[in-house]
Amino acid sequence: MSLLSDLVNFNLSECTDKIIAEYIWIGGSGIDIRSKARSLPGPVSDLSKLPKWNYDGSSTGQAPGEDSEVIIYPQAIFKDPFRRGNNILVLCDCYTPSGDPIPTNKRYNAAKIFDHPDLQAEEPWYGIEQEYALLQKNVKWPLGWPLGGYPGPQGPYYCGVGADKAFGRDIVDAHYKACLYAGINITGVNGEVMPGQWEFQVGPSVGIAASDEVWIARYILERITEIAGVVLSFDPVPIQGDWNGAGAHTNYRKKAKDTSRTGGQLRTWTRTLLHP
């Protein structure tokens, strides 16, 4: 295990100019996150220097088996908090080999709207509040809950402190710091109403960068819970009964005072991007 840990934390810059780029995209369900890694000859900070790549869409619910190739286009670069150094996370969206966006590529049309000059003049600011639950791996029951039973009623858990109120704070804090390292504009975290439930906030971020940052923050959280052996749930109703649900609340502010038709489209696409 010591050797494995040494290799995982090995600083590649000591022996090679090559870096690892983790290409990340949204799968066929609209909420599942997929990724795979590739080597690049050196550090990259310019999107135009990143190659397109491909994957088997029949394995993600995004293409038929007889014509399964999907092409991923890099759209945003973040620092990799897991491999560190010059290694990067690359958020991508998905296209057919002929260059058409596949049906699950919601970012394509959203980007066209965000690029509209009228919307750029409005300077749309977003603050996203992402709630989630942490579940025990083998039983899919919230972290900190007695197996087959329930904790005390809601009340003391929201922003709570203490071993009997806050479950999974180490995961939450690791995620917070990893997002800051990656360059995500994460602005805070807090315990939520249901025990084992937490929230992080991203923003204010301008335009489509807000959804890009939220998706990468979700990816980083998935990776951290993977390491911790805990299951991450964005289920809006993770537990039936008198327990708090989860969502991604969207706060929106624009510079212009009028409400244009394009602005209405903007809000619609924001909801689509964040709440499939």
QUIDABEL-V137384 format. One record per run of one state. SS is the DSSP state (~ for helix, > for strand, _ for the rest). FROM is the first residue (numbers start at 0). LEN is the number of residues. Records with the same first field share a line. If there is no record, write none. Layout:
BEGIN
SS=FROM-LEN / FROM-LEN
END
This chain:
BEGIN
_=0-1 / 8-3 / 14-4 / 26-6 / 40-6 / 49-3 / 59-5 / 67-1 / 79-8 / 95-5 / 101-4 / 114-2 / 122-2 / 136-5 / 142-26 / 182-3 / 191-5 / 206-2 / 228-1 / 233-14 / 253-7 / 274-2
~=1-7 / 11-3 / 46-3 / 56-3 / 64-3 / 105-9 / 116-6 / 168-14 / 208-20 / 260-14
>=18-8 / 32-8 / 52-4 / 68-11 / 87-8 / 100-1 / 124-12 / 141-1 / 185-6 / 196-10 / 229-4 / 247-6
END
